[in-house]
Amino acid sequence: MLKKEYHTQRLILKVSRLVTPQQVLVYYQKNEDLFVPLDPQRPAGFLSIPYQRMVLEADEEDRLSIRGLKLWVFLKEHPDQIIGMVSFSNLMGGSVRSAFLAYKLDKDYLNHGYITEAIAMGIRIMFEVYKLNRIELAILPRNKPSLRVAEKLGFTREGYSERYLEINGIWEGHVRFGLINDPDAPWRQLPAYAGSQPQRVKLMQMLKKS
């Protein structure tokens, strides 16, 4: 069995299997004004229980097949309320060994270092457990808080791509970042997670086949 829950100093990070569609729906409804201008255009029915259940089931399939890992963020003192999400998608093995990072945080919990702590946990999993070599990230130039998070975690700014991703129905340019599995990277100085690591042998076998 792969690990389904991770702990940092202040947070609990849970895979989608441990999260309910109701919890996710409340999270998106509460933060709609913040998220919509920064996200891809939402499909019909996005803000519904059936749609969120479908996404959670797809997340679990990606996790078990080592195609992706989505972690929902909870405060330890409020373990039933989602305050953020960290997602690693397009996991590639072989000679590439990379993933694409995305993240978002509840509007009421900004500027407390929570998302930085959560991402550092996710990076540690990707590099130490999944044994990836590189994580990529793309950020809208106007998203200043997200740019600061990337820099704090030691991501290197690698360039700018016009019309890189569709955001709320419009193709927009993004600043591109990369982070390599460096033993001296800043994220290693952030609070480490508690608990044992997932079973590495199974992960390595599946990544080699991808």
VOVEX-703054 format. One record per residue (C-alpha): residue number from 1; chain; x, y, z. Coordinates in steps of 0.2 Angstrom, whole numbers, plus 5000, padded with zeros to 4 digits. Layout:
N
<atom><i>NUM</i><ch>A</ch><east>X</east><north>Y</north><up>Z</up></atom>
...
% end
This chain:
210
<atom><i>1</i><ch>A</ch><east>5000</east><north>5000</north><up>5000</up></atom>
<atom><i>2</i><ch>A</ch><east>5006</east><north>5017</north><up>4996</up></atom>
<atom><i>3</i><ch>A</ch><east>5006</east><north>5030</north><up>5009</up></atom>
<atom><i>4</i><ch>A</ch><east>4989</east><north>5041</north><up>5010</up></atom>
<atom><i>5</i><ch>A</ch><east>4993</east><north>5054</north><up>5023</up></atom>
<atom><i>6</i><ch>A</ch><east>5008</east><north>5065</north><up>5027</up></atom>
<atom><i>7</i><ch>A</ch><east>5012</east><north>5076</north><up>5042</up></atom>
<atom><i>8</i><ch>A</ch><east>5022</east><north>5092</north><up>5043</up></atom>
<atom><i>9</i><ch>A</ch><east>5024</east><north>5103</north><up>5058</up></atom>
<atom><i>10</i><ch>A</ch><east>5007</east><north>5111</north><up>5056</up></atom>
<atom><i>11</i><ch>A</ch><east>4998</east><north>5102</north><up>5042</up></atom>
<atom><i>12</i><ch>A</ch><east>4991</east><north>5086</north><up>5037</up></atom>
<atom><i>13</i><ch>A</ch><east>4992</east><north>5082</north><up>5018</up></atom>
<atom><i>14</i><ch>A</ch><east>4979</east><north>5069</north><up>5012</up></atom>
<atom><i>15</i><ch>A</ch><east>4978</east><north>5060</north><up>4996</up></atom>
<atom><i>16</i><ch>A</ch><east>4961</east><north>5061</north><up>4986</up></atom>
<atom><i>17</i><ch>A</ch><east>4955</east><north>5044</north><up>4993</up></atom>
<atom><i>18</i><ch>A</ch><east>4954</east><north>5052</north><up>5010</up></atom>
<atom><i>19</i><ch>A</ch><east>4944</east><north>5067</north><up>5005</up></atom>
<atom><i>20</i><ch>A</ch><east>4925</east><north>5069</north><up>5002</up></atom>
<atom><i>21</i><ch>A</ch><east>4917</east><north>5077</north><up>4987</up></atom>
<atom><i>22</i><ch>A</ch><east>4908</east><north>5088</north><up>5000</up></atom>
<atom><i>23</i><ch>A</ch><east>4924</east><north>5095</north><up>5007</up></atom>
<atom><i>24</i><ch>A</ch><east>4931</east><north>5099</north><up>4990</up></atom>
<atom><i>25</i><ch>A</ch><east>4915</east><north>5107</north><up>4985</up></atom>
<atom><i>26</i><ch>A</ch><east>4915</east><north>5119</north><up>5000</up></atom>
<atom><i>27</i><ch>A</ch><east>4933</east><north>5123</north><up>4997</up></atom>
<atom><i>28</i><ch>A</ch><east>4930</east><north>5128</north><up>4979</up></atom>
<atom><i>29</i><ch>A</ch><east>4914</east><north>5137</north><up>4983</up></atom>
<atom><i>30</i><ch>A</ch><east>4922</east><north>5148</north><up>4996</up></atom>
<atom><i>31</i><ch>A</ch><east>4937</east><north>5153</north><up>4986</up></atom>
<atom><i>32</i><ch>A</ch><east>4928</east><north>5155</north><up>4969</up></atom>
<atom><i>33</i><ch>A</ch><east>4932</east><north>5173</north><up>4967</up></atom>
<atom><i>34</i><ch>A</ch><east>4951</east><north>5170</north><up>4970</up></atom>
<atom><i>35</i><ch>A</ch><east>4953</east><north>5154</north><up>4960</up></atom>
<atom><i>36</i><ch>A</ch><east>4942</east><north>5157</north><up>4944</up></atom>
<atom><i>37</i><ch>A</ch><east>4954</east><north>5171</north><up>4937</up></atom>
<atom><i>38</i><ch>A</ch><east>4969</east><north>5160</north><up>4940</up></atom>
<atom><i>39</i><ch>A</ch><east>4962</east><north>5143</north><up>4934</up></atom>
<atom><i>40</i><ch>A</ch><east>4958</east><north>5135</north><up>4917</up></atom>
<atom><i>41</i><ch>A</ch><east>4940</east><north>5138</north><up>4912</up></atom>
<atom><i>42</i><ch>A</ch><east>4929</east><north>5126</north><up>4922</up></atom>
<atom><i>43</i><ch>A</ch><east>4918</east><north>5113</north><up>4914</up></atom>
<atom><i>44</i><ch>A</ch><east>4899</east><north>5113</north><up>4916</up></atom>
<atom><i>45</i><ch>A</ch><east>4895</east><north>5105</north><up>4933</up></atom>
<atom><i>46</i><ch>A</ch><east>4911</east><north>5109</north><up>4941</up></atom>
<atom><i>47</i><ch>A</ch><east>4903</east><north>5115</north><up>4957</up></atom>
<atom><i>48</i><ch>A</ch><east>4893</east><north>5099</north><up>4960</up></atom>
<atom><i>49</i><ch>A</ch><east>4895</east><north>5084</north><up>4971</up></atom>
<atom><i>50</i><ch>A</ch><east>4895</east><north>5071</north><up>4956</up></atom>
<atom><i>51</i><ch>A</ch><east>4909</east><north>5081</north><up>4947</up></atom>
<atom><i>52</i><ch>A</ch><east>4920</east><north>5082</north><up>4962</up></atom>
<atom><i>53</i><ch>A</ch><east>4918</east><north>5064</north><up>4965</up></atom>
<atom><i>54</i><ch>A</ch><east>4923</east><north>5060</north><up>4948</up></atom>
<atom><i>55</i><ch>A</ch><east>4939</east><north>5070</north><up>4949</up></atom>
<atom><i>56</i><ch>A</ch><east>4943</east><north>5062</north><up>4966</up></atom>
<atom><i>57</i><ch>A</ch><east>4941</east><north>5045</north><up>4958</up></atom>
<atom><i>58</i><ch>A</ch><east>4953</east><north>5050</north><up>4944</up></atom>
<atom><i>59</i><ch>A</ch><east>4965</east><north>5057</north><up>4956</up></atom>
<atom><i>60</i><ch>A</ch><east>4966</east><north>5040</north><up>4965</up></atom>
<atom><i>61</i><ch>A</ch><east>4969</east><north>5031</north><up>4948</up></atom>
<atom><i>62</i><ch>A</ch><east>4983</east><north>5043</north><up>4944</up></atom>
<atom><i>63</i><ch>A</ch><east>4991</east><north>5040</north><up>4961</up></atom>
<atom><i>64</i><ch>A</ch><east>4990</east><north>5021</north><up>4960</up></atom>
<atom><i>65</i><ch>A</ch><east>4997</east><north>5021</north><up>4943</up></atom>
<atom><i>66</i><ch>A</ch><east>5011</east><north>5034</north><up>4947</up></atom>
<atom><i>67</i><ch>A</ch><east>5005</east><north>5046</north><up>4935</up></atom>
<atom><i>68</i><ch>A</ch><east>5001</east><north>5060</north><up>4947</up></atom>
<atom><i>69</i><ch>A</ch><east>4999</east><north>5064</north><up>4966</up></atom>
<atom><i>70</i><ch>A</ch><east>4987</east><north>5077</north><up>4973</up></atom>
<atom><i>71</i><ch>A</ch><east>4988</east><north>5081</north><up>4991</up></atom>
<atom><i>72</i><ch>A</ch><east>4974</east><north>5091</north><up>5000</up></atom>
<atom><i>73</i><ch>A</ch><east>4980</east><north>5102</north><up>5014</up></atom>
<atom><i>74</i><ch>A</ch><east>4972</east><north>5103</north><up>5032</up></atom>
<atom><i>75</i><ch>A</ch><east>4977</east><north>5111</north><up>5047</up></atom>
<atom><i>76</i><ch>A</ch><east>4981</east><north>5099</north><up>5062</up></atom>
<atom><i>77</i><ch>A</ch><east>4969</east><north>5109</north><up>5073</up></atom>
<atom><i>78</i><ch>A</ch><east>4955</east><north>5108</north><up>5059</up></atom>
<atom><i>79</i><ch>A</ch><east>4957</east><north>5091</north><up>5051</up></atom>
<atom><i>80</i><ch>A</ch><east>4941</east><north>5091</north><up>5042</up></atom>
<atom><i>81</i><ch>A</ch><east>4942</east><north>5108</north><up>5033</up></atom>
<atom><i>82</i><ch>A</ch><east>4953</east><north>5109</north><up>5017</up></atom>
<atom><i>83</i><ch>A</ch><east>4963</east><north>5124</north><up>5016</up></atom>
<atom><i>84</i><ch>A</ch><east>4974</east><north>5120</north><up>5001</up></atom>
<atom><i>85</i><ch>A</ch><east>4980</east><north>5108</north><up>4987</up></atom>
<atom><i>86</i><ch>A</ch><east>4997</east><north>5103</north><up>4980</up></atom>
<atom><i>87</i><ch>A</ch><east>4997</east><north>5093</north><up>4964</up></atom>
<atom><i>88</i><ch>A</ch><east>5010</east><north>5084</north><up>4955</up></atom>
<atom><i>89</i><ch>A</ch><east>5005</east><north>5079</north><up>4937</up></atom>
<atom><i>90</i><ch>A</ch><east>5013</east><north>5071</north><up>4922</up></atom>
<atom><i>91</i><ch>A</ch><east>5025</east><north>5061</north><up>4931</up></atom>
<atom><i>92</i><ch>A</ch><east>5038</east><north>5054</north><up>4920</up></atom>
<atom><i>93</i><ch>A</ch><east>5050</east><north>5040</north><up>4923</up></atom>
<atom><i>94</i><ch>A</ch><east>5065</east><north>5033</north><up>4913</up></atom>
<atom><i>95</i><ch>A</ch><east>5078</east><north>5046</north><up>4908</up></atom>
<atom><i>96</i><ch>A</ch><east>5067</east><north>5061</north><up>4911</up></atom>
<atom><i>97</i><ch>A</ch><east>5060</east><north>5058</north><up>4929</up></atom>
<atom><i>98</i><ch>A</ch><east>5050</east><north>5074</north><up>4931</up></atom>
<atom><i>99</i><ch>A</ch><east>5033</east><north>5081</north><up>4936</up></atom>
<atom><i>100</i><ch>A</ch><east>5023</east><north>5097</north><up>4934</up></atom>
<atom><i>101</i><ch>A</ch><east>5018</east><north>5106</north><up>4950</up></atom>
<atom><i>102</i><ch>A</ch><east>5002</east><north>5116</north><up>4954</up></atom>
<atom><i>103</i><ch>A</ch><east>4995</east><north>5123</north><up>4970</up></atom>
<atom><i>104</i><ch>A</ch><east>4982</east><north>5134</north><up>4978</up></atom>
<atom><i>105</i><ch>A</ch><east>4977</east><north>5140</north><up>4995</up></atom>
<atom><i>106</i><ch>A</ch><east>4961</east><north>5146</north><up>5004</up></atom>
<atom><i>107</i><ch>A</ch><east>4960</east><north>5165</north><up>5004</up></atom>
<atom><i>108</i><ch>A</ch><east>4958</east><north>5165</north><up>5023</up></atom>
<atom><i>109</i><ch>A</ch><east>4975</east><north>5156</north><up>5026</up></atom>
<atom><i>110</i><ch>A</ch><east>4987</east><north>5167</north><up>5015</up></atom>
<atom><i>111</i><ch>A</ch><east>5003</east><north>5174</north><up>5021</up></atom>
<atom><i>112</i><ch>A</ch><east>5006</east><north>5161</north><up>5035</up></atom>
<atom><i>113</i><ch>A</ch><east>5018</east><north>5150</north><up>5026</up></atom>
<atom><i>114</i><ch>A</ch><east>5006</east><north>5136</north><up>5025</up></atom>
<atom><i>115</i><ch>A</ch><east>5007</east><north>5133</north><up>5006</up></atom>
<atom><i>116</i><ch>A</ch><east>5026</east><north>5134</north><up>5007</up></atom>
<atom><i>117</i><ch>A</ch><east>5026</east><north>5121</north><up>5020</up></atom>
<atom><i>118</i><ch>A</ch><east>5014</east><north>5110</north><up>5010</up></atom>
<atom><i>119</i><ch>A</ch><east>5024</east><north>5111</north><up>4994</up></atom>
<atom><i>120</i><ch>A</ch><east>5040</east><north>5107</north><up>5003</up></atom>
<atom><i>121</i><ch>A</ch><east>5032</east><north>5091</north><up>5009</up></atom>
<atom><i>122</i><ch>A</ch><east>5027</east><north>5087</north><up>4992</up></atom>
<atom><i>123</i><ch>A</ch><east>5044</east><north>5091</north><up>4984</up></atom>
<atom><i>124</i><ch>A</ch><east>5052</east><north>5079</north><up>4997</up></atom>
<atom><i>125</i><ch>A</ch><east>5040</east><north>5065</north><up>4992</up></atom>
<atom><i>126</i><ch>A</ch><east>5044</east><north>5068</north><up>4974</up></atom>
<atom><i>127</i><ch>A</ch><east>5063</east><north>5068</north><up>4976</up></atom>
<atom><i>128</i><ch>A</ch><east>5066</east><north>5056</north><up>4990</up></atom>
<atom><i>129</i><ch>A</ch><east>5052</east><north>5043</north><up>4988</up></atom>
<atom><i>130</i><ch>A</ch><east>5048</east><north>5044</north><up>4969</up></atom>
<atom><i>131</i><ch>A</ch><east>5066</east><north>5048</north><up>4965</up></atom>
<atom><i>132</i><ch>A</ch><east>5062</east><north>5061</north><up>4952</up></atom>
<atom><i>133</i><ch>A</ch><east>5076</east><north>5073</north><up>4945</up></atom>
<atom><i>134</i><ch>A</ch><east>5066</east><north>5088</north><up>4941</up></atom>
<atom><i>135</i><ch>A</ch><east>5050</east><north>5098</north><up>4945</up></atom>
<atom><i>136</i><ch>A</ch><east>5043</east><north>5111</north><up>4933</up></atom>
<atom><i>137</i><ch>A</ch><east>5031</east><north>5125</north><up>4937</up></atom>
<atom><i>138</i><ch>A</ch><east>5022</east><north>5139</north><up>4927</up></atom>
<atom><i>139</i><ch>A</ch><east>5015</east><north>5155</north><up>4935</up></atom>
<atom><i>140</i><ch>A</ch><east>5005</east><north>5169</north><up>4929</up></atom>
<atom><i>141</i><ch>A</ch><east>5016</east><north>5185</north><up>4930</up></atom>
<atom><i>142</i><ch>A</ch><east>5002</east><north>5194</north><up>4939</up></atom>
<atom><i>143</i><ch>A</ch><east>5002</east><north>5181</north><up>4953</up></atom>
<atom><i>144</i><ch>A</ch><east>5015</east><north>5189</north><up>4964</up></atom>
<atom><i>145</i><ch>A</ch><east>5011</east><north>5178</north><up>4979</up></atom>
<atom><i>146</i><ch>A</ch><east>5014</east><north>5162</north><up>4969</up></atom>
<atom><i>147</i><ch>A</ch><east>5030</east><north>5169</north><up>4962</up></atom>
<atom><i>148</i><ch>A</ch><east>5037</east><north>5173</north><up>4979</up></atom>
<atom><i>149</i><ch>A</ch><east>5033</east><north>5155</north><up>4985</up></atom>
<atom><i>150</i><ch>A</ch><east>5043</east><north>5148</north><up>4970</up></atom>
<atom><i>151</i><ch>A</ch><east>5058</east><north>5159</north><up>4974</up></atom>
<atom><i>152</i><ch>A</ch><east>5057</east><north>5155</north><up>4993</up></atom>
<atom><i>153</i><ch>A</ch><east>5057</east><north>5136</north><up>4988</up></atom>
<atom><i>154</i><ch>A</ch><east>5073</east><north>5138</north><up>4977</up></atom>
<atom><i>155</i><ch>A</ch><east>5065</east><north>5136</north><up>4960</up></atom>
<atom><i>156</i><ch>A</ch><east>5075</east><north>5143</north><up>4946</up></atom>
<atom><i>157</i><ch>A</ch><east>5067</east><north>5155</north><up>4934</up></atom>
<atom><i>158</i><ch>A</ch><east>5070</east><north>5148</north><up>4917</up></atom>
<atom><i>159</i><ch>A</ch><east>5060</east><north>5159</north><up>4905</up></atom>
<atom><i>160</i><ch>A</ch><east>5043</east><north>5166</north><up>4899</up></atom>
<atom><i>161</i><ch>A</ch><east>5032</east><north>5157</north><up>4887</up></atom>
<atom><i>162</i><ch>A</ch><east>5018</east><north>5166</north><up>4877</up></atom>
<atom><i>163</i><ch>A</ch><east>5001</east><north>5158</north><up>4877</up></atom>
<atom><i>164</i><ch>A</ch><east>5007</east><north>5144</north><up>4888</up></atom>
<atom><i>165</i><ch>A</ch><east>4991</east><north>5139</north><up>4897</up></atom>
<atom><i>166</i><ch>A</ch><east>4972</east><north>5142</north><up>4895</up></atom>
<atom><i>167</i><ch>A</ch><east>4967</east><north>5153</north><up>4910</up></atom>
<atom><i>168</i><ch>A</ch><east>4948</east><north>5156</north><up>4912</up></atom>
<atom><i>169</i><ch>A</ch><east>4945</east><north>5155</north><up>4893</up></atom>
<atom><i>170</i><ch>A</ch><east>4960</east><north>5165</north><up>4888</up></atom>
<atom><i>171</i><ch>A</ch><east>4977</east><north>5159</north><up>4883</up></atom>
<atom><i>172</i><ch>A</ch><east>4990</east><north>5168</north><up>4894</up></atom>
<atom><i>173</i><ch>A</ch><east>5009</east><north>5168</north><up>4895</up></atom>
<atom><i>174</i><ch>A</ch><east>5017</east><north>5161</north><up>4910</up></atom>
<atom><i>175</i><ch>A</ch><east>5034</east><north>5162</north><up>4919</up></atom>
<atom><i>176</i><ch>A</ch><east>5042</east><north>5145</north><up>4919</up></atom>
<atom><i>177</i><ch>A</ch><east>5052</east><north>5138</north><up>4934</up></atom>
<atom><i>178</i><ch>A</ch><east>5062</east><north>5122</north><up>4937</up></atom>
<atom><i>179</i><ch>A</ch><east>5069</east><north>5114</north><up>4952</up></atom>
<atom><i>180</i><ch>A</ch><east>5081</east><north>5099</north><up>4952</up></atom>
<atom><i>181</i><ch>A</ch><east>5085</east><north>5086</north><up>4965</up></atom>
<atom><i>182</i><ch>A</ch><east>5099</east><north>5096</north><up>4973</up></atom>
<atom><i>183</i><ch>A</ch><east>5105</east><north>5091</north><up>4991</up></atom>
<atom><i>184</i><ch>A</ch><east>5108</east><north>5109</north><up>4996</up></atom>
<atom><i>185</i><ch>A</ch><east>5091</east><north>5116</north><up>4990</up></atom>
<atom><i>186</i><ch>A</ch><east>5082</east><north>5128</north><up>5001</up></atom>
<atom><i>187</i><ch>A</ch><east>5066</east><north>5117</north><up>5003</up></atom>
<atom><i>188</i><ch>A</ch><east>5077</east><north>5104</north><up>5013</up></atom>
<atom><i>189</i><ch>A</ch><east>5078</east><north>5117</north><up>5027</up></atom>
<atom><i>190</i><ch>A</ch><east>5060</east><north>5118</north><up>5029</up></atom>
<atom><i>191</i><ch>A</ch><east>5051</east><north>5107</north><up>5042</up></atom>
<atom><i>192</i><ch>A</ch><east>5052</east><north>5089</north><up>5038</up></atom>
<atom><i>193</i><ch>A</ch><east>5037</east><north>5078</north><up>5038</up></atom>
<atom><i>194</i><ch>A</ch><east>5034</east><north>5065</north><up>5052</up></atom>
<atom><i>195</i><ch>A</ch><east>5030</east><north>5046</north><up>5049</up></atom>
<atom><i>196</i><ch>A</ch><east>5037</east><north>5033</north><up>5038</up></atom>
<atom><i>197</i><ch>A</ch><east>5039</east><north>5034</north><up>5019</up></atom>
<atom><i>198</i><ch>A</ch><east>5029</east><north>5024</north><up>5006</up></atom>
<atom><i>199</i><ch>A</ch><east>5035</east><north>5008</north><up>5000</up></atom>
<atom><i>200</i><ch>A</ch><east>5049</east><north>5013</north><up>4988</up></atom>
<atom><i>201</i><ch>A</ch><east>5052</east><north>4996</north><up>4979</up></atom>
<atom><i>202</i><ch>A</ch><east>5035</east><north>4997</north><up>4971</up></atom>
<atom><i>203</i><ch>A</ch><east>5037</east><north>5015</north><up>4966</up></atom>
<atom><i>204</i><ch>A</ch><east>5054</east><north>5012</north><up>4958</up></atom>
<atom><i>205</i><ch>A</ch><east>5047</east><north>4997</north><up>4948</up></atom>
<atom><i>206</i><ch>A</ch><east>5032</east><north>5007</north><up>4941</up></atom>
<atom><i>207</i><ch>A</ch><east>5043</east><north>5022</north><up>4937</up></atom>
<atom><i>208</i><ch>A</ch><east>5055</east><north>5011</north><up>4927</up></atom>
<atom><i>209</i><ch>A</ch><east>5041</east><north>5004</north><up>4917</up></atom>
<atom><i>210</i><ch>A</ch><east>5034</east><north>5022</north><up>4912</up></atom>
% end
